[in-house]
Amino acid sequence: MYFYDDDTQGFIEDNDIKFIRMSFSDILGNMKNIAIMPGELTRAIEYGIPFYTADVLEKKPATLMLRPDTNSLSVLPWRPQTGRVVRFFCNIFNKDGTPYAGDLRRNLGLTVTKLKEMGLQCKISTRCEFYLFKTDMDGNPTKIPFDNGGYMDIAPLDKCENARREICLSLEEMGLSPISSCHKSGPGQNEIDFASSDPLTAADNMMHYKAVVKTIAASNGLCASFMPKPLPDEIGSALKIYISITRDGKSLLGGNSSEGMAFAAGIKKYLPEFALFMNSTENSYQRLDAMKKDGTLHVMENIEIPGCDPELEIRSADACCNPYLTMQLLLEAGIEGMKNGLAFNEDEEPVLPETLEEAMKLTSESEFVSRCVPAVCTENFLRRKNMKNN
């Protein structure tokens, strides 16, 4: 659950909290953390907890400070009920108290503020797919799917339903908002959908989601994989992102709103230049290539469902992305489209890079990315990718 600042200390004391995880995302979208004791929380909020970058955020050695966002407090339900564990997402500062330029969470928040200054409100929801695989006698992951179920199957074909149920209940207990789940088309493949929320919460939820899925899978003797194409002959796993934009309670994505169409046109124009952040592994492009060959690679679509705000659906991302960078750049591209009054061509699909190397080249040469993303982030991301490829 989430708590306001003045409730935080009382909640910690009243609920036998013994460990506090100070969490943040590295440049590749992996969750990192430092655990502190409850007595250190006041110092953490006021001054921050120091940590050494040690190649987590940038190559240059530095000491930075983690300060918890106290509104992001959530209980980890799989930990013991006595001596409980909670997690905060943190903002990152330099030792002199100034914001760290490479703080991805803060940077997304700045983009959301930019939207608010334009009189716009934004909500984002996600649908994220993953596979469940069996493990061997030593607990090591295999490539054997947990079942042979298909799309929307039920038990006994769907053997994953108990694990999905446990995942959804854990997410709900943490204060997140899963709304539905089902078996997907691949054997052992699953999907859990989240309700719409503000972009920062949506990105935080993605970080929580991957950690919860992997933890619950492991507790059931399984291995969860978010690889975009874990099995060469089976369907890949996507992260679908849904964006709604409103002004004064009225959607800009329904009907023929010129502003809404310009927002969508901006994303369509710039998406290839930041595809690296949405599709960040070699395996990502194996999935996209398979979709292209079978004719299912449709990158964007306007979605209208009765009772819901019209949404722009982004279909090309995968769960290996960094959600903070991905959501920030989708919104920045939309803002750019609105500022320049771009025209939307429904018949044109963005031409995505075909390889990781091509994606890296497009990003490194992109003026749009250099305007929106601090150089320290892009340089470290490219450096980490080059290290993996060498």
C-alpha positions in Angstrom: 0.0 0.0 0.0 1.0 3.7 -0.4 1.3 6.1 2.5 1.8 9.9 2.9 4.9 11.3 4.6 3.2 11.9 8.0 2.0 8.3 8.1 5.2 6.6 7.2 7.1 6.6 10.5 4.0 5.4 12.4 3.3 2.7 9.9 6.9 1.4 10.2 6.7 1.3 14.0 3.1 -0.2 14.1 3.7 -3.0 11.7 7.0 -4.6 13.0 9.0 -3.4 10.0 12.6 -4.6 10.4 14.1 -4.0 6.9 13.6 -1.2 4.5 14.7 -1.7 0.9 15.8 1.5 -0.9 15.3 0.7 -4.6 16.1 2.3 -7.9 16.6 1.4 -11.5 20.0 1.0 -13.2 20.4 2.3 -16.7 19.3 -1.0 -18.3 16.1 -1.1 -16.2 17.2 -3.6 -13.6 16.0 -3.0 -10.0 18.8 -2.3 -7.5 18.6 -1.7 -3.8 20.2 -1.1 -0.4 18.6 -2.4 2.7 18.6 -0.2 5.8 17.3 -0.6 9.3 14.2 1.4 10.4 16.4 3.6 12.7 18.1 5.0 9.5 14.9 6.1 7.8 14.9 9.6 9.2 18.5 10.1 8.0 17.6 8.6 4.6 14.7 11.0 4.1 16.6 14.1 5.3 20.1 13.5 3.8 20.0 10.3 1.8 21.9 7.0 2.0 25.2 7.0 0.1 26.1 4.4 -2.5 28.9 3.9 -4.9 27.9 4.0 -8.6 30.4 1.1 -9.4 29.2 0.9 -13.0 25.5 0.8 -12.0 24.7 4.2 -13.4 27.9 5.4 -15.1 31.5 4.4 -15.6 32.9 7.4 -13.7 33.4 6.5 -10.1 31.1 8.5 -7.8 29.2 8.5 -4.6 25.6 9.4 -4.9 22.7 9.6 -2.4 19.4 7.7 -2.3 16.4 9.5 -0.8 13.2 7.5 -0.5 10.0 8.8 -2.1 7.8 8.2 1.0 4.7 8.1 -1.2 6.0 4.9 -2.8 6.1 2.7 0.3 5.0 -0.9 -0.3 5.1 -4.0 1.8 6.7 -7.1 0.3 4.0 -9.7 1.0 6.2 -12.8 0.5 8.5 -11.8 3.3 7.8 -13.0 6.9 4.9 -11.3 8.7 7.1 -10.8 11.7 10.1 -8.6 11.0 8.4 -7.4 7.8 10.1 -5.8 4.8 9.0 -2.7 2.9 10.3 -1.1 -0.2 10.7 2.6 -1.2 11.5 3.8 -4.7 14.2 6.4 -4.4 15.3 9.6 -6.0 19.0 10.1 -6.6 21.1 13.1 -5.5 24.7 14.3 -5.7 26.5 14.6 -2.4 25.9 18.4 -2.4 22.2 17.8 -2.4 21.6 18.7 -6.1 19.5 16.3 -8.2 21.6 13.7 -10.1 21.2 14.3 -13.9 21.0 10.5 -14.5 18.0 9.9 -12.2 15.7 8.2 -14.6 12.7 8.4 -12.3 13.1 12.1 -11.7 13.5 12.7 -15.4 10.2 11.0 -16.2 8.6 13.2 -13.5 10.0 16.3 -15.2 8.3 15.2 -18.4 5.0 14.7 -16.6 5.4 18.2 -15.2 5.9 19.5 -18.7 2.6 17.9 -19.8 0.8 19.5 -16.8 2.2 22.9 -17.8 0.6 22.4 -21.2 -2.7 21.7 -19.5 -2.6 18.0 -20.2 -3.3 15.0 -18.1 -1.8 11.6 -18.9 -2.4 8.1 -17.8 -0.6 4.9 -18.8 -1.4 1.3 -18.5 0.5 -1.8 -19.5 0.0 -5.4 -20.5 3.1 -7.5 -20.0 3.7 -11.1 -21.1 6.1 -13.6 -19.7 6.8 -17.4 -19.9 7.0 -19.8 -17.0 9.5 -22.6 -17.4 10.3 -25.7 -15.4 13.5 -26.0 -13.4 15.8 -28.9 -13.1 16.7 -31.0 -10.0 19.2 -28.3 -8.9 16.7 -25.5 -9.3 18.3 -24.2 -12.5 16.1 -22.9 -15.3 15.3 -25.0 -18.3 13.6 -24.2 -21.6 10.7 -26.6 -20.9 7.4 -24.7 -20.6 5.4 -25.3 -17.5 2.4 -26.3 -19.6 1.1 -26.8 -23.2 -1.8 -24.4 -22.8 -3.0 -21.9 -25.4 -4.7 -18.5 -25.6 -7.2 -18.1 -22.7 -7.2 -21.8 -21.8 -8.3 -23.0 -18.4 -7.2 -25.8 -16.2 -6.1 -28.5 -16.7 -4.5 -27.2 -19.9 -3.6 -24.0 -18.1 -1.2 -25.1 -15.3 -0.1 -21.5 -14.6 -3.3 -20.2 -13.1 -2.3 -20.8 -9.5 1.0 -18.9 -10.0 -0.8 -16.1 -11.8 -3.4 -15.9 -9.0 -0.6 -15.7 -6.4 1.2 -13.0 -8.4 -2.0 -10.9 -8.8 -2.8 -11.2 -5.0 0.7 -10.2 -4.1 0.6 -7.2 -6.4 -2.8 -6.2 -5.0 -1.5 -6.5 -1.4 1.4 -4.2 -2.4 -1.1 -1.5 -3.5 -0.6 -2.1 -7.2 -3.6 -2.4 -9.5 -3.7 -5.6 -11.6 -7.1 -5.9 -13.4 -6.9 -9.1 -15.4 -4.7 -12.1 -16.2 -4.8 -15.0 -18.6 -2.9 -17.7 -20.4 -1.4 -16.4 -23.7 -0.9 -18.3 -26.9 2.5 -19.8 -26.2 3.0 -22.8 -23.9 3.6 -21.6 -20.4 3.0 -18.0 -21.6 1.0 -15.6 -19.4 -0.1 -12.0 -19.3 -1.2 -9.6 -16.5 -2.8 -6.3 -17.2 -2.6 -3.1 -15.0 -5.1 -0.4 -14.5 -4.3 3.1 -15.8 -2.2 5.3 -13.5 0.0 8.4 -13.8 3.2 7.7 -15.8 5.5 7.6 -12.8 3.4 5.1 -10.9 3.0 3.0 -14.2 6.8 2.8 -14.5 7.2 2.0 -10.8 4.6 -0.7 -11.2 6.5 -2.3 -14.0 9.6 -2.5 -11.8 7.6 -4.1 -9.0 5.8 -6.4 -11.4 8.9 -8.1 -12.8 10.3 -8.6 -9.3 7.1 -10.1 -8.0 6.6 -12.4 -11.0 10.2 -13.7 -10.7 9.9 -14.1 -6.9 6.5 -15.9 -6.9 7.7 -18.2 -9.8 10.8 -19.2 -7.9 8.7 -19.9 -4.8 6.7 -22.4 -6.9 9.8 -24.1 -8.3 9.5 -22.3 -11.6 11.5 -19.8 -13.6 9.9 -16.7 -15.1 11.3 -15.3 -18.3 10.7 -11.8 -19.7 12.8 -12.5 -22.7 11.1 -11.2 -25.8 11.7 -14.4 -27.8 12.6 -17.2 -25.3 11.6 -20.0 -27.6 12.5 -19.7 -31.3 9.4 -21.6 -32.6 6.9 -20.0 -30.3 5.2 -16.6 -30.1 7.3 -13.8 -28.4 6.4 -11.8 -25.3 5.4 -8.2 -25.6 5.0 -5.2 -23.3 2.0 -3.3 -24.6 1.8 0.3 -23.5 -1.5 2.3 -23.5 -1.4 6.1 -23.3 -4.4 8.3 -22.7 -4.2 12.1 -23.0 -6.9 14.5 -21.8 -7.4 18.2 -21.4 -10.1 19.4 -18.9 -11.4 15.9 -18.7 -11.8 15.6 -22.5 -9.8 13.0 -24.4 -7.5 14.2 -27.2 -7.2 10.8 -28.8 -10.8 10.2 -29.7 -12.5 11.6 -32.8 -10.5 13.9 -35.0 -8.6 16.0 -32.4 -5.7 17.7 -34.2 -3.8 17.8 -31.0 -4.3 14.1 -30.3 -3.3 13.2 -33.9 -0.2 15.4 -33.6 0.7 13.6 -30.3 0.5 10.2 -32.0 2.4 11.5 -35.1 5.3 12.6 -32.8 5.6 9.1 -31.4 5.4 7.6 -34.8 8.1 9.9 -36.1 10.6 9.5 -33.3 10.0 6.0 -32.2 12.7 4.4 -34.4 15.3 6.8 -32.8 14.6 5.6 -29.3 13.7 2.0 -30.1 17.0 1.0 -28.4 15.5 1.8 -25.0 12.2 -0.1 -25.8 14.0 -3.1 -27.4 17.3 -3.3 -25.7 18.5 -6.8 -26.4 19.5 -8.9 -29.5 16.6 -11.2 -28.5 14.2 -8.2 -28.9 14.9 -8.0 -32.6 14.4 -11.8 -33.1 10.8 -11.2 -31.8 10.3 -8.1 -34.0 11.7 -10.0 -37.1 9.3 -12.9 -36.5 6.4 -10.5 -36.2 7.4 -8.8 -39.4 7.6 -12.1 -41.3 4.2 -13.3 -40.2 2.6 -9.9 -40.8 1.7 -9.1 -37.2 4.1 -6.2 -36.6 1.7 -3.3 -36.2 3.5 -0.8 -34.0 0.7 1.6 -33.1 -3.1 1.7 -33.0 -5.8 4.0 -31.6 -8.0 2.0 -29.3 -11.6 2.9 -28.2 -13.4 0.7 -25.7 -16.8 1.6 -24.3 -16.5 3.1 -20.8 -12.8 3.9 -21.2 -10.9 6.9 -22.4 -9.5 6.4 -26.0 -5.9 5.2 -25.8 -2.9 5.0 -28.0 -1.5 1.5 -28.0 2.2 1.0 -28.5 2.9 -2.7 -29.4 6.6 -2.9 -30.2 8.1 -2.6 -26.7 9.2 -5.6 -24.6 9.8 -6.2 -20.9 13.6 -5.9 -21.2 13.1 -2.2 -21.6 13.8 0.5 -19.0 10.3 1.6 -18.2 11.3 5.1 -17.0 13.3 5.9 -20.2 10.6 4.2 -22.4 7.7 6.1 -21.0 9.6 9.4 -20.8 10.6 9.3 -24.5 7.1 8.2 -25.6 5.7 11.3 -23.9 8.4 13.6 -25.1 7.9 12.4 -28.7 4.2 13.1 -28.3 4.9 16.6 -26.9 7.2 17.3 -29.8 4.5 16.3 -32.3 2.0 18.6 -30.6 4.4 21.5 -30.5 5.2 21.1 -34.3 1.6 20.3 -35.3 2.7 17.1 -37.0 0.2 15.4 -39.3 -0.7 11.8 -38.6 -0.7 9.3 -41.5 -2.6 6.2 -40.4 -1.2 4.2 -43.3 2.4 4.7 -42.4 4.2 2.3 -40.0 7.4 3.5 -38.2 10.4 1.8 -39.7 12.0 0.1 -36.7 15.7 -0.9 -36.7 16.3 -4.5 -37.6 19.2 -5.2 -35.2 20.5 -4.0 -31.9 23.5 -2.4 -33.7 21.2 -0.4 -36.0 19.2 0.7 -33.0 22.3 1.9 -31.2 23.4 3.8 -34.2 20.0 5.6 -34.6 20.0 6.5 -30.9 23.6 7.8 -30.8 22.9 10.0 -33.8 19.4 11.3 -32.7 19.1 15.0 -32.0 15.7 14.2 -30.4 17.2 11.7 -27.9 20.1 14.1 -27.1 17.5 16.9 -26.3 15.4 14.7 -24.0 17.9 12.3 -22.3 20.9 13.6 -20.3 24.2 12.6 -22.0 25.3 10.6 -19.0 22.3 8.3 -19.5 22.7 7.7 -23.2 26.5 7.3 -23.0 26.2 4.8 -20.2 23.4 2.8 -21.9 25.4 2.6 -25.2 28.6 1.7 -23.3 26.9 -1.1 -21.4 25.4 -2.4 -24.7 28.8 -2.3 -26.4 30.3 -4.2 -23.5 27.8 -7.0 -23.8 28.3 -7.2 -27.6 32.2 -7.5 -27.4 
